[in-house]
Amino acid sequence: YTSFEYVLSNITIVFLLLAPLLGMRSFAEEKRSKTDQLLYSLPMSVTQIVLGKYFAMLAVFAIPVLIMGLFPIILSLFGVVFYKAAYIALLGFFVLGAALIAICMFMSTLTESQVISAVISFGALLLMYMMSGLSTIVPASPVASYVCFFALSLAVGVVFWLLTRDF
């Protein structure tokens, strides 16, 4: 197929595995080695530190996305490629990657262990990826949906409390 959008939909599954590996080290390693105290003593705000780490991870992700930008041009040698659809799909893939990196970066702040950070991030991303399939399990009535959402929120809250021991 010369439709580049199909390629990106398959790469999304691979990215669910790679995003936790990219984000697992952002804050977990800082906490484990106690260098986060050094970061906080710098003449920068916490917001600047977080944004700096986020934009650094986004730059690492942007390099392969820019290389993938050449693929529609190469595919046009073998057939008709709709450039507008291909590059809008690539932009959507980049925005999806930016959101997943932000989620993995947040999960890295919850623990000192890189492995636990990667596992929690992968679990969260997998849950979001399978959300449309899981939505068929939730009842359609408003009261039952509320009860199910409350039970799920309570379960997630208990898991976060067990991980952090802090409200």
DSSP file with accessible surface (Angstrom, degrees, kcal/mol):
  #  RESIDUE AA STRUCTURE BP1 BP2  ACC     N-H-->O    O-->H-N    N-H-->O    O-->H-N    TCO  KAPPA ALPHA  PHI   PSI    X-CA   Y-CA   Z-CA
    1    1 A Y              0   0  239      0, 0.0    78,-0.0     0, 0.0    74,-0.0   0.000 360.0 360.0 360.0 144.2    0.0    0.0    0.0
    2    2 A T        +     0   0   44     78,-0.1     2,-0.8    76,-0.0    80,-0.2   0.318 360.0 111.7 -96.6   8.0    1.1    3.5   -0.7
    3    3 A S    >>  -     0   0   32      1,-0.2     3,-0.8    78,-0.1     4,-0.6  -0.735  50.8-166.7 -83.4 110.5   -1.0    4.8    2.2
    4    4 A F  H 3> S+     0   0    2     -2,-0.8     4,-1.7     1,-0.2     3,-0.3   0.723  78.9  73.6 -70.3 -21.2    1.4    5.9    4.8
    5    5 A E  H 3> S+     0   0   59      1,-0.2     4,-1.7     2,-0.2    -1,-0.2   0.853  91.7  55.5 -64.0 -34.6   -1.3    6.2    7.5
    6    6 A Y  H <> S+     0   0  133     -3,-0.8     4,-1.3     1,-0.2    -1,-0.2   0.871 104.9  53.2 -66.2 -35.4   -1.5    2.4    7.7
    7    7 A V  H  X S+     0   0   60     -4,-0.6     4,-1.9    -3,-0.3     3,-0.3   0.927 108.2  49.9 -64.5 -43.9    2.2    2.2    8.5
    8    8 A L  H  X S+     0   0    8     -4,-1.7     4,-1.5     1,-0.2    -2,-0.2   0.852 104.8  57.5 -67.0 -32.5    1.8    4.7   11.4
    9    9 A S  H  X S+     0   0   59     -4,-1.7     4,-0.6     1,-0.2    -1,-0.2   0.871 110.0  44.9 -67.5 -31.7   -1.1    2.8   12.9
   10   10 A N  H >X S+     0   0  108     -4,-1.3     4,-0.9    -3,-0.3     3,-0.5   0.840 108.9  55.9 -77.3 -32.6    1.2   -0.3   13.2
   11   11 A I  H 3X S+     0   0   50     -4,-1.9     4,-2.5     1,-0.2    -2,-0.2   0.790  93.1  72.0 -69.6 -25.3    4.1    1.7   14.5
   12   12 A T  H 3X S+     0   0   25     -4,-1.5     4,-1.4     1,-0.2    -1,-0.2   0.894  94.6  52.6 -58.4 -38.3    1.8    3.0   17.3
   13   13 A I  H <X S+     0   0   82     -4,-0.6     4,-0.6    -3,-0.5     3,-0.3   0.917 109.5  48.5 -65.2 -40.2    1.9   -0.4   19.0
   14   14 A V  H >X S+     0   0   78     -4,-0.9     4,-1.6     1,-0.2     3,-1.1   0.898 106.8  57.1 -65.6 -36.9    5.7   -0.4   18.9
   15   15 A F  H 3X S+     0   0   14     -4,-2.5     4,-2.7     1,-0.3    -1,-0.2   0.807  94.8  65.4 -67.0 -26.5    5.7    3.0   20.4
   16   16 A L  H 3< S+     0   0    9     -4,-1.4    -1,-0.3    -3,-0.3    -2,-0.2   0.796 107.9  42.1 -63.3 -26.4    3.7    1.8   23.3
   17   17 A L  H <X S+     0   0   98     -3,-1.1     4,-0.6    -4,-0.6    -2,-0.2   0.806 117.5  45.2 -85.6 -33.1    6.8   -0.3   24.2
   18   18 A L  H  X S+     0   0   95     -4,-1.6     4,-1.7     2,-0.2    -2,-0.2   0.806  99.9  65.7 -85.2 -30.2    9.4    2.4   23.5
   19   19 A A  H  X S+     0   0    1     -4,-2.7     4,-2.5     1,-0.2     5,-0.2   0.914 100.5  50.3 -62.0 -43.5    7.8    5.4   25.2
   20   20 A P  H  > S+     0   0    4      0, 0.0     4,-1.7     0, 0.0    -1,-0.2   0.884 109.8  52.2 -62.8 -32.2    8.2    3.8   28.7
   21   21 A L  H  < S+     0   0  101     -4,-0.6     4,-0.3     1,-0.2    -2,-0.2   0.846 111.3  47.3 -69.9 -31.6   11.8    3.1   28.0
   22   22 A L  H  < S+     0   0   53     -4,-1.7     3,-0.3     1,-0.2    -1,-0.2   0.897 120.8  35.6 -73.9 -39.4   12.3    6.7   27.0
   23   23 A G  H >< S+     0   0    1     -4,-2.5     3,-1.0     1,-0.2     4,-0.4   0.596  93.5  86.1 -93.0  -8.8   10.6    8.2   30.0
   24   24 A M  T 3< S+     0   0   41     -4,-1.7     4,-0.4     1,-0.3     5,-0.2   0.780  93.1  44.5 -67.4 -23.5   11.5    5.8   32.7
   25   25 A R  T 3> S+     0   0  149     -3,-0.3     4,-0.6    -4,-0.3     5,-0.4   0.562  84.9  94.2 -97.3  -7.3   14.8    7.5   33.5
   26   26 A S  T <4 S-     0   0   11     -3,-1.0    -1,-0.1     1,-0.2    -2,-0.1   0.911 111.7  -7.2 -59.2 -48.9   13.7   11.1   33.5
   27   27 A F  T  > S+     0   0   14     -4,-0.4     4,-2.3    78,-0.1     5,-0.2   0.643 123.5  71.4-119.7 -23.3   13.0   11.5   37.3
   28   28 A A  H  > S+     0   0    0     -4,-0.4     4,-2.4     1,-0.2     5,-0.2   0.916 102.2  46.4 -63.1 -42.0   13.3    8.0   38.7
   29   29 A E  H  X S+     0   0   29     -4,-0.6     4,-2.4    -5,-0.2     6,-0.3   0.876 110.3  53.9 -67.8 -36.6   17.1    8.0   38.3
   30   30 A E  H  4>S+     0   0   40     -5,-0.4     6,-1.3     1,-0.2     5,-1.3   0.908 112.0  44.7 -62.9 -41.7   17.3   11.5   39.8
   31   31 A K  H ><5S+     0   0   62     -4,-2.3     3,-0.7    80,-0.2    -2,-0.2   0.905 113.1  50.2 -68.2 -42.4   15.4   10.4   42.9
   32   32 A R  H 3<5S+     0   0  135     -4,-2.4    -2,-0.2    80,-0.3    -1,-0.2   0.919 116.7  39.2 -65.8 -42.1   17.4    7.1   43.3
   33   33 A S  T 3<5S-     0   0   49     -4,-2.4    -1,-0.2    -5,-0.2    -2,-0.2   0.406 107.8-124.8 -89.4   3.6   20.8    8.8   43.0
   34   34 A K  T < 5S+     0   0  129     -3,-0.7     3,-0.5    -4,-0.4     4,-0.3   0.710  74.5 125.9  61.9  24.0   19.7   11.8   45.1
   35   35 A T     >< +     0   0   51     -5,-1.3     4,-1.7    -6,-0.3    -4,-0.2   0.511  50.9  83.8 -87.7  -2.1   20.7   14.3   42.4
   36   36 A D  H  > S+     0   0   20     -6,-1.3     4,-2.3     1,-0.2    -1,-0.2   0.847  85.0  58.4 -66.6 -30.1   17.2   15.7   42.4
   37   37 A Q  H  > S+     0   0  124     -3,-0.5     4,-1.0    -7,-0.2    -1,-0.2   0.876 104.1  51.1 -64.6 -35.8   18.3   17.9   45.3
   38   38 A L  H  4 S+     0   0  113     -4,-0.3     4,-0.4     1,-0.2     3,-0.3   0.899 109.1  50.8 -66.9 -40.4   21.0   19.3   43.1
   39   39 A L  H >< S+     0   0   33     -4,-1.7     3,-1.1     1,-0.2     5,-0.3   0.900 108.8  51.0 -62.7 -41.6   18.5   20.1   40.4
   40   40 A Y  H 3< S+     0   0  108     -4,-2.3    -1,-0.2     1,-0.2    -2,-0.2   0.716 104.7  57.8 -71.5 -19.4   16.2   21.9   42.9
   41   41 A S  T 3< S+     0   0   86     -4,-1.0    -1,-0.2    -3,-0.3    -2,-0.2   0.534  84.6 104.2 -87.3  -5.6   19.1   24.0   44.2
   42   42 A L  S <  S-     0   0   67     -3,-1.1     2,-2.1    -4,-0.4    -3,-0.0  -0.355  91.0-105.1 -69.8 155.7   19.8   25.4   40.7
   43   43 A P  S    S+     0   0  133      0, 0.0     2,-0.3     0, 0.0    -1,-0.1  -0.174  92.6  95.7 -78.1  48.8   18.7   28.9   39.9
   44   44 A M  S    S-     0   0   92     -2,-2.1     2,-0.1    -5,-0.3    -2,-0.1  -0.965  77.1-111.5-132.5 154.6   15.8   27.6   37.9
   45   45 A S     >  -     0   0   57     -2,-0.3     4,-1.8     1,-0.1     5,-0.1  -0.376  29.8-112.5 -79.8 164.1   12.2   26.9   38.7
   46   46 A V  H  > S+     0   0   84      1,-0.2     4,-2.8     2,-0.2     5,-0.2   0.882 118.6  58.4 -63.7 -35.2   10.8   23.4   38.9
   47   47 A T  H  > S+     0   0   95      1,-0.2     4,-2.8     2,-0.2    -1,-0.2   0.915 105.1  48.9 -61.3 -42.0    8.7   24.2   35.8
   48   48 A Q  H  > S+     0   0  107      2,-0.2     4,-2.2     1,-0.2    -1,-0.2   0.890 111.4  49.8 -66.2 -37.3   11.8   25.0   33.8
   49   49 A I  H  X S+     0   0   11     -4,-1.8     4,-2.3     2,-0.2    -2,-0.2   0.943 113.6  45.1 -66.1 -46.0   13.5   21.8   34.9
   50   50 A V  H  X S+     0   0   54     -4,-2.8     4,-2.6     1,-0.2    -2,-0.2   0.933 114.7  47.6 -65.3 -44.8   10.5   19.7   34.0
   51   51 A L  H  X S+     0   0   79     -4,-2.8     4,-2.9    -5,-0.2     5,-0.2   0.878 109.9  53.9 -65.2 -36.3   10.0   21.5   30.7
   52   52 A G  H  X S+     0   0   42     -4,-2.2     4,-1.8    -5,-0.2    -1,-0.2   0.930 111.6  44.2 -62.6 -44.5   13.7   21.1   29.9
   53   53 A K  H  X S+     0   0   44     -4,-2.3     4,-2.1     2,-0.2    -2,-0.2   0.912 114.7  50.1 -65.5 -40.6   13.6   17.3   30.5
   54   54 A Y  H  X S+     0   0   47     -4,-2.6     4,-2.5     1,-0.2    -2,-0.2   0.939 111.3  46.7 -64.7 -46.8   10.3   17.1   28.5
   55   55 A F  H  X S+     0   0  116     -4,-2.9     4,-2.1     2,-0.2    -1,-0.2   0.833 109.8  55.2 -67.3 -29.8   11.6   19.0   25.5
   56   56 A A  H  X S+     0   0   57     -4,-1.8     4,-1.9    -5,-0.2    -1,-0.2   0.935 111.0  43.9 -66.2 -43.9   14.8   16.9   25.6
   57   57 A M  H  X S+     0   0   16     -4,-2.1     4,-1.9     1,-0.2    -2,-0.2   0.884 112.3  53.7 -67.4 -34.9   12.8   13.7   25.3
   58   58 A L  H  X S+     0   0   23     -4,-2.5     4,-2.2     2,-0.2    -1,-0.2   0.879 106.8  51.7 -66.9 -35.5   10.6   15.3   22.7
   59   59 A A  H  X S+     0   0   55     -4,-2.1     4,-1.4     2,-0.2    -1,-0.2   0.898 107.6  51.9 -67.5 -38.0   13.7   16.1   20.6
   60   60 A V  H  < S+     0   0   83     -4,-1.9    -2,-0.2     1,-0.2    -1,-0.2   0.893 114.0  44.3 -63.8 -37.1   14.9   12.5   20.9
   61   61 A F  H  X S+     0   0   15     -4,-1.9     4,-1.3     1,-0.2    -2,-0.2   0.831 106.8  60.6 -74.5 -31.6   11.5   11.5   19.6
   62   62 A A  H  X S+     0   0   24     -4,-2.2     4,-2.7     1,-0.2     5,-0.2   0.810  92.2  66.7 -69.3 -27.8   11.4   14.1   16.9
   63   63 A I  H  X S+     0   0  107     -4,-1.4     4,-1.9     1,-0.2    -1,-0.2   0.959 105.0  40.4 -62.4 -50.7   14.5   12.8   15.1
   64   64 A P  H  > S+     0   0   63      0, 0.0     4,-2.4     0, 0.0    -1,-0.2   0.874 113.9  55.3 -65.4 -31.3   12.9    9.5   14.0
   65   65 A V  H  X S+     0   0   11     -4,-1.3     4,-1.0     2,-0.2    -2,-0.2   0.912 107.1  49.7 -67.1 -38.9    9.7   11.3   13.2
   66   66 A L  H  < S+     0   0  129     -4,-2.7     3,-0.3     1,-0.2     4,-0.3   0.891 110.4  50.2 -65.4 -37.0   11.6   13.7   10.9
   67   67 A I  H >< S+     0   0   94     -4,-1.9     3,-1.7     1,-0.2     4,-0.4   0.906 106.2  55.5 -66.8 -38.1   13.3   10.7    9.2
   68   68 A M  H >< S+     0   0   19     -4,-2.4     3,-1.1     1,-0.3    -1,-0.2   0.732  92.3  73.7 -65.7 -19.6    9.8    9.1    8.8
   69   69 A G  T 3< S+     0   0   12     -4,-1.0     4,-0.4    -3,-0.3    -1,-0.3   0.716  90.6  57.7 -65.1 -19.2    8.9   12.3    7.0
   70   70 A L  T <> S+     0   0   99     -3,-1.7     4,-2.0    -4,-0.3     3,-0.3   0.700  86.6  79.9 -81.3 -19.5   11.0   11.1    4.0
   71   71 A F  H <> S+     0   0   82     -3,-1.1     4,-2.9    -4,-0.4     5,-0.2   0.880  87.2  53.4 -61.6 -41.6    9.0    7.9    3.7
   72   72 A P  H  > S+     0   0    0      0, 0.0     4,-1.6     0, 0.0    -1,-0.2   0.894 108.9  51.3 -61.8 -32.8    6.0    9.4    1.7
   73   73 A I  H  4 S+     0   0   86     -4,-0.4     4,-0.5    -3,-0.3    -2,-0.2   0.918 112.0  45.8 -67.5 -41.7    8.5   10.8   -0.8
   74   74 A I  H >< S+     0   0   87     -4,-2.0     3,-1.3     1,-0.2     4,-0.3   0.913 111.4  52.7 -66.7 -40.5   10.1    7.4   -1.2
   75   75 A L  H >X S+     0   0   42     -4,-2.9     3,-1.6     1,-0.3     4,-0.6   0.806  96.9  67.5 -64.7 -28.4    6.7    5.8   -1.5
   76   76 A S  T 3< S+     0   0   37     -4,-1.6     3,-0.3     1,-0.3    -1,-0.3   0.723  89.2  65.5 -66.8 -17.6    5.7    8.2   -4.2
   77   77 A L  T <4 S+     0   0  139     -3,-1.3    -1,-0.3    -4,-0.5    -2,-0.2   0.733 109.0  38.5 -71.3 -21.1    8.3    6.6   -6.5
   78   78 A F  T <4 S-     0   0  163     -3,-1.6     2,-0.3    -4,-0.3    -1,-0.2   0.394 130.1 -27.8-111.1  -2.0    6.2    3.4   -6.4
   79   79 A G  S  < S-     0   0   32     -4,-0.6     2,-0.5    -3,-0.3    -1,-0.2  -0.985  86.1 -45.8 175.5-170.9    2.7    4.7   -6.6
   80   80 A V        -     0   0  107     -2,-0.3     2,-0.4    -3,-0.1   -78,-0.1  -0.711  49.5-169.7 -87.6 127.6    0.4    7.6   -5.8
   81   81 A V        -     0   0   13     -2,-0.5     2,-1.1    -5,-0.1     3,-0.1  -0.965  22.1-137.6-119.0 132.6    0.8    9.1   -2.3
   82   82 A F     >  -     0   0  143     -2,-0.4     4,-2.3   -80,-0.2     5,-0.2  -0.783  21.0-170.1 -87.9  98.6   -1.6   11.6   -0.8
   83   83 A Y  H  > S+     0   0  104     -2,-1.1     4,-2.9     1,-0.2     5,-0.3   0.868  79.8  55.5 -61.8 -40.1    0.9   13.9    0.8
   84   84 A K  H  > S+     0   0  170      1,-0.2     4,-2.1     2,-0.2     5,-0.2   0.951 112.4  41.9 -60.7 -47.1   -1.6   15.9    2.8
   85   85 A A  H  > S+     0   0   43      1,-0.2     4,-2.2     2,-0.2    -1,-0.2   0.893 115.1  51.8 -65.9 -39.2   -3.0   12.8    4.5
   86   86 A A  H  X S+     0   0    0     -4,-2.3     4,-2.0     1,-0.2    -2,-0.2   0.932 113.5  41.5 -65.9 -44.5    0.4   11.3    5.0
   87   87 A Y  H  X S+     0   0   82     -4,-2.9     4,-2.2     2,-0.2    -1,-0.2   0.826 113.3  52.7 -78.5 -27.0    1.9   14.4    6.7
   88   88 A I  H  X S+     0   0  103     -4,-2.1     4,-2.6    -5,-0.3    -1,-0.2   0.908 110.3  49.4 -69.7 -38.4   -1.2   15.1    8.8
   89   89 A A  H  X S+     0   0   27     -4,-2.2     4,-2.3    -5,-0.2    -2,-0.2   0.902 110.5  50.6 -64.0 -38.4   -1.0   11.5   10.0
   90   90 A L  H  X S+     0   0   12     -4,-2.0     4,-2.2     2,-0.2    -2,-0.2   0.898 109.7  50.0 -66.3 -38.4    2.7   12.0   10.8
   91   91 A L  H  X S+     0   0  108     -4,-2.2     4,-2.5     2,-0.2    -2,-0.2   0.921 110.6  49.8 -65.0 -41.8    1.8   15.2   12.7
   92   92 A G  H  X S+     0   0   40     -4,-2.6     4,-2.5     1,-0.2    -2,-0.2   0.888 109.2  52.1 -62.5 -38.8   -0.9   13.3   14.6
   93   93 A F  H  X S+     0   0   12     -4,-2.3     4,-2.5     2,-0.2    -1,-0.2   0.904 109.5  49.7 -63.9 -39.3    1.7   10.6   15.4
   94   94 A F  H  X S+     0   0   55     -4,-2.2     4,-2.4     2,-0.2    -2,-0.2   0.916 111.5  47.8 -66.2 -42.1    4.1   13.2   16.7
   95   95 A V  H  X S+     0   0   86     -4,-2.5     4,-2.2     2,-0.2    -2,-0.2   0.906 111.6  50.8 -66.0 -40.3    1.4   14.7   19.0
   96   96 A L  H  X S+     0   0   66     -4,-2.5     4,-2.7     1,-0.2    -2,-0.2   0.932 110.7  49.6 -60.3 -44.4    0.4   11.3   20.2
   97   97 A G  H  X S+     0   0    0     -4,-2.5     4,-2.5     1,-0.2    -2,-0.2   0.895 108.3  52.9 -61.6 -39.7    4.1   10.6   21.0
   98   98 A A  H  X S+     0   0   13     -4,-2.4     4,-1.8     2,-0.2    -1,-0.2   0.909 111.5  46.2 -63.3 -40.0    4.3   13.9   22.9
   99   99 A A  H  X S+     0   0   51     -4,-2.2     4,-2.1     2,-0.2    -2,-0.2   0.920 112.9  48.7 -68.9 -42.2    1.3   13.0   25.0
  100  100 A L  H  X S+     0   0   13     -4,-2.7     4,-2.5     1,-0.2    -2,-0.2   0.885 110.0  52.0 -66.9 -35.7    2.6    9.5   25.7
  101  101 A I  H  X S+     0   0    1     -4,-2.5     4,-2.4    -5,-0.2    -1,-0.2   0.904 108.5  51.5 -65.4 -39.1    6.1   10.9   26.6
  102  102 A A  H  X S+     0   0   42     -4,-1.8     4,-2.2     2,-0.2    -2,-0.2   0.914 110.4  48.7 -64.4 -39.9    4.4   13.3   29.1
  103  103 A I  H  X S+     0   0   48     -4,-2.1     4,-2.4     2,-0.2    -2,-0.2   0.933 112.4  47.9 -65.2 -44.0    2.5   10.4   30.7
  104  104 A C  H  X S+     0   0    0     -4,-2.5     4,-1.5     1,-0.2    -2,-0.2   0.870 109.6  53.6 -65.6 -34.2    5.6    8.3   31.0
  105  105 A M  H  X S+     0   0   10     -4,-2.4     4,-0.8     2,-0.2    -1,-0.2   0.906 108.9  48.8 -67.2 -39.6    7.5   11.3   32.5
  106  106 A F  H >X S+     0   0  108     -4,-2.2     3,-1.0     1,-0.2     4,-0.5   0.920 108.8  52.7 -63.9 -42.9    4.8   11.7   35.1
  107  107 A M  H >< S+     0   0   17     -4,-2.4     3,-0.9     1,-0.3     4,-0.4   0.820 102.5  60.5 -64.0 -27.5    4.9    8.0   35.9
  108  108 A S  H >< S+     0   0    0     -4,-1.5     3,-0.6     1,-0.2    -1,-0.3   0.779  97.5  59.0 -69.9 -24.5    8.7    8.4   36.4
  109  109 A T  H << S+     0   0   46     -3,-1.0    -1,-0.2    -4,-0.8    -2,-0.2   0.655  94.3  67.0 -77.9 -13.3    8.0   10.9   39.2
  110  110 A L  T << S+     0   0   28     -3,-0.9     2,-0.3    -4,-0.5    -1,-0.2   0.671 106.7  25.0 -81.7 -17.3    6.1    8.3   41.2
  111  111 A T    <   -     0   0   23     -3,-0.6   -80,-0.2    -4,-0.4   -79,-0.1  -0.929  60.5-134.4-144.3 164.3    8.9    5.9   42.0
  112  112 A E  S    S+     0   0   92     -2,-0.3     2,-0.5   -81,-0.1   -80,-0.3   0.617  83.5  86.8 -92.4 -17.4   12.7    5.7   42.4
  113  113 A S     >  -     0   0   42      1,-0.1     4,-2.0   -82,-0.1     5,-0.1  -0.734  63.3-155.0 -90.9 130.8   13.0    2.5   40.4
  114  114 A Q  H  > S+     0   0   46     -2,-0.5     4,-2.4     2,-0.2     5,-0.2   0.876  95.9  52.5 -68.2 -37.5   13.4    2.8   36.6
  115  115 A V  H  > S+     0   0  101      2,-0.2     4,-2.6     1,-0.2     5,-0.2   0.934 110.2  46.6 -66.4 -45.0   12.0   -0.7   36.1
  116  116 A I  H  > S+     0   0   74      1,-0.2     4,-2.8     2,-0.2     5,-0.3   0.907 111.5  53.2 -64.3 -38.6    8.9    0.0   38.1
  117  117 A S  H  X S+     0   0    0     -4,-2.0     4,-2.4     1,-0.2    -2,-0.2   0.921 110.3  46.8 -60.9 -43.3    8.5    3.3   36.3
  118  118 A A  H  X S+     0   0   15     -4,-2.4     4,-2.7     2,-0.2    -2,-0.2   0.910 113.3  48.4 -67.0 -39.9    8.6    1.6   32.9
  119  119 A V  H  X S+     0   0   96     -4,-2.6     4,-2.5     2,-0.2    -2,-0.2   0.929 113.3  46.4 -67.9 -43.6    6.2   -1.1   34.0
  120  120 A I  H  X S+     0   0   36     -4,-2.8     4,-2.5     2,-0.2    -2,-0.2   0.921 113.8  49.6 -63.9 -42.5    3.7    1.4   35.4
  121  121 A S  H  X S+     0   0    0     -4,-2.4     4,-2.7    -5,-0.3     5,-0.2   0.928 111.2  48.3 -62.7 -44.5    4.0    3.5   32.2
  122  122 A F  H  X S+     0   0   71     -4,-2.7     4,-2.8     1,-0.2     5,-0.2   0.917 111.3  50.8 -63.2 -40.8    3.5    0.6   29.9
  123  123 A G  H  X S+     0   0   38     -4,-2.5     4,-2.3     2,-0.2    -2,-0.2   0.922 112.2  46.5 -62.1 -42.7    0.4   -0.5   31.9
  124  124 A A  H  X S+     0   0   22     -4,-2.5     4,-2.2     2,-0.2    -2,-0.2   0.922 114.9  46.3 -66.4 -42.8   -1.1    3.0   31.7
  125  125 A L  H  X S+     0   0    1     -4,-2.7     4,-2.4     2,-0.2    -2,-0.2   0.895 112.7  49.9 -68.0 -38.6   -0.4    3.3   28.0
  126  126 A L  H  X S+     0   0   62     -4,-2.8     4,-2.2    -5,-0.2    -1,-0.2   0.906 109.4  52.2 -66.2 -39.2   -1.7   -0.2   27.3
  127  127 A L  H  < S+     0   0   81     -4,-2.3    -2,-0.2    -5,-0.2    -1,-0.2   0.924 112.0  45.7 -61.9 -43.0   -4.9    0.6   29.3
  128  128 A M  H >< S+     0   0   83     -4,-2.2     3,-1.0     1,-0.2     4,-0.3   0.877 111.2  53.0 -68.0 -36.6   -5.4    3.8   27.2
  129  129 A Y  H 3< S+     0   0  106     -4,-2.4     3,-0.4     1,-0.2    -1,-0.2   0.880 114.8  41.0 -65.5 -35.8   -4.7    2.0   24.0
  130  130 A M  T 3X S+     0   0   99     -4,-2.2     4,-2.2     1,-0.2     3,-0.3   0.287  83.8 108.4 -95.2  11.2   -7.3   -0.7   24.8
  131  131 A M  H <> S+     0   0   94     -3,-1.0     4,-1.6     1,-0.2    -1,-0.2   0.866  74.5  54.0 -60.3 -38.6   -9.8    1.8   26.2
  132  132 A S  H  4 S+     0   0   96     -3,-0.4     4,-0.4    -4,-0.3    -1,-0.2   0.898 112.0  44.9 -66.5 -36.8  -12.2    1.5   23.2
  133  133 A G  H >4 S+     0   0   44     -3,-0.3     3,-0.8     1,-0.2     4,-0.2   0.864 112.9  51.0 -71.7 -34.3  -12.3   -2.2   23.6
  134  134 A L  H >X S+     0   0   62     -4,-2.2     3,-1.4     1,-0.2     4,-0.8   0.721  94.2  73.8 -74.5 -20.0  -12.7   -1.9   27.4
  135  135 A S  T 3< S+     0   0   70     -4,-1.6    -1,-0.2     1,-0.3    -2,-0.2   0.733  85.7  64.5 -67.7 -20.2  -15.6    0.6   27.0
  136  136 A T  T <4 S+     0   0  117     -3,-0.8    -1,-0.3    -4,-0.4    -2,-0.2   0.723  96.9  57.5 -73.6 -19.0  -17.9   -2.3   25.9
  137  137 A I  T <4 S+     0   0  126     -3,-1.4    -1,-0.2    -4,-0.2    -2,-0.2   0.832  88.6  86.4 -77.5 -32.7  -17.5   -3.8   29.4
  138  138 A V  S  < S-     0   0   62     -4,-0.8     7,-0.1    -3,-0.1     6,-0.0  -0.471  89.4-110.9 -72.6 133.5  -18.8   -0.7   31.2
  139  139 A P        -     0   0   58      0, 0.0    -1,-0.1     0, 0.0    -2,-0.1  -0.235  15.6-134.2 -63.5 155.7  -22.6   -0.6   31.5
  140  140 A A  S    S+     0   0  104     -4,-0.1    -2,-0.1     4,-0.1    -4,-0.0   0.696  74.6  97.0 -87.6 -19.2  -24.5    2.0   29.4
  141  141 A S  S  > S-     0   0   61      1,-0.1     4,-2.5     4,-0.0     5,-0.2  -0.423  78.6-125.4 -73.5 146.9  -26.9    3.3   32.1
  142  142 A P  H  > S+     0   0  110      0, 0.0     4,-2.2     0, 0.0     5,-0.2   0.896 106.9  47.1 -60.6 -42.6  -25.8    6.5   33.9
  143  143 A V  H  > S+     0   0  111      2,-0.2     4,-2.5     1,-0.2     5,-0.2   0.940 114.3  46.4 -68.0 -44.2  -25.9    5.1   37.4
  144  144 A A  H  > S+     0   0   32      1,-0.2     4,-2.5     2,-0.2    -1,-0.2   0.892 112.2  51.5 -66.9 -35.9  -24.0    1.9   36.6
  145  145 A S  H  X S+     0   0   38     -4,-2.5     4,-2.7     2,-0.2    -1,-0.2   0.907 110.1  49.6 -65.1 -40.6  -21.4    3.9   34.7
  146  146 A Y  H  X S+     0   0  158     -4,-2.2     4,-2.7    -5,-0.2    -2,-0.2   0.928 111.7  47.6 -63.9 -43.8  -20.9    6.2   37.7
  147  147 A V  H  X S+     0   0   87     -4,-2.5     4,-2.5     2,-0.2    -2,-0.2   0.924 113.7  47.8 -63.9 -42.9  -20.6    3.2   40.0
  148  148 A C  H  X S+     0   0   51     -4,-2.5     4,-2.4     2,-0.2    -2,-0.2   0.920 113.3  47.8 -64.6 -43.0  -18.1    1.5   37.7
  149  149 A F  H  X S+     0   0  135     -4,-2.7     4,-2.7     2,-0.2    -2,-0.2   0.906 112.0  50.2 -64.7 -40.5  -16.1    4.8   37.3
  150  150 A F  H  X S+     0   0  117     -4,-2.7     4,-2.4     2,-0.2    -2,-0.2   0.921 111.3  48.3 -64.0 -42.7  -16.1    5.3   41.0
  151  151 A A  H  X S+     0   0   55     -4,-2.5     4,-2.3     2,-0.2    -2,-0.2   0.914 113.4  47.3 -65.2 -41.3  -14.8    1.8   41.7
  152  152 A L  H  X S+     0   0  101     -4,-2.4     4,-2.5     2,-0.2    -2,-0.2   0.915 112.2  49.5 -66.2 -42.3  -12.1    2.1   39.1
  153  153 A S  H  X S+     0   0   50     -4,-2.7     4,-2.6     1,-0.2    -2,-0.2   0.898 110.9  50.5 -63.1 -39.8  -11.0    5.5   40.4
  154  154 A L  H  X S+     0   0  102     -4,-2.4     4,-2.4     2,-0.2    -2,-0.2   0.920 110.0  49.9 -64.5 -41.8  -10.9    4.1   43.9
  155  155 A A  H  X S+     0   0   52     -4,-2.3     4,-2.2     2,-0.2    -2,-0.2   0.922 112.1  47.4 -63.9 -43.3   -8.8    1.1   42.7
  156  156 A V  H  X S+     0   0   66     -4,-2.5     4,-2.6     1,-0.2     5,-0.2   0.917 111.2  52.2 -65.0 -39.8   -6.3    3.5   40.9
  157  157 A G  H  X S+     0   0   38     -4,-2.6     4,-2.4     1,-0.2    -2,-0.2   0.904 108.9  49.5 -62.3 -40.2   -6.2    5.7   44.0
  158  158 A V  H  X S+     0   0   73     -4,-2.4     4,-2.7     2,-0.2    -1,-0.2   0.919 110.5  50.6 -65.5 -40.9   -5.3    2.7   46.2
  159  159 A V  H  X S+     0   0   81     -4,-2.2     4,-1.9     2,-0.2    -2,-0.2   0.941 112.2  46.6 -63.5 -45.0   -2.6    1.6   43.8
  160  160 A F  H  X S+     0   0   64     -4,-2.6     4,-2.4     1,-0.2     5,-0.3   0.892 112.0  51.2 -64.9 -37.5   -1.1    5.1   43.8
  161  161 A W  H  X S+     0   0   93     -4,-2.4     4,-3.4    -5,-0.2    -1,-0.2   0.914 109.2  50.5 -65.3 -40.2   -1.3    5.3   47.6
  162  162 A L  H  < S+     0   0   89     -4,-2.7    -1,-0.2     1,-0.2    -2,-0.2   0.853 113.6  46.4 -64.6 -33.9    0.5    1.9   47.9
  163  163 A L  H  < S+     0   0   69     -4,-1.9    -2,-0.2    -5,-0.2    -1,-0.2   0.878 129.5  21.3 -74.9 -38.7    3.2    3.2   45.6
  164  164 A T  H  < S-     0   0   55     -4,-2.4    -2,-0.2    -5,-0.2    -3,-0.2   0.665  82.9-143.5-105.9 -19.1    3.7    6.5   47.2
  165  165 A R  S  < S+     0   0  161     -4,-3.4     2,-0.3    -5,-0.3    -4,-0.1   0.861  70.8 102.0  55.2  35.1    2.3    6.1   50.8
  166  166 A D              0   0  119     -6,-0.3    -1,-0.2    -5,-0.2    -2,-0.2  -0.990 360.0 360.0-148.2 138.1    1.1    9.7   50.5
  167  167 A F              0   0  219     -2,-0.3    -1,-0.1    -3,-0.1    -6,-0.0   0.683 360.0 360.0 -80.0 360.0   -2.3   11.2   49.8
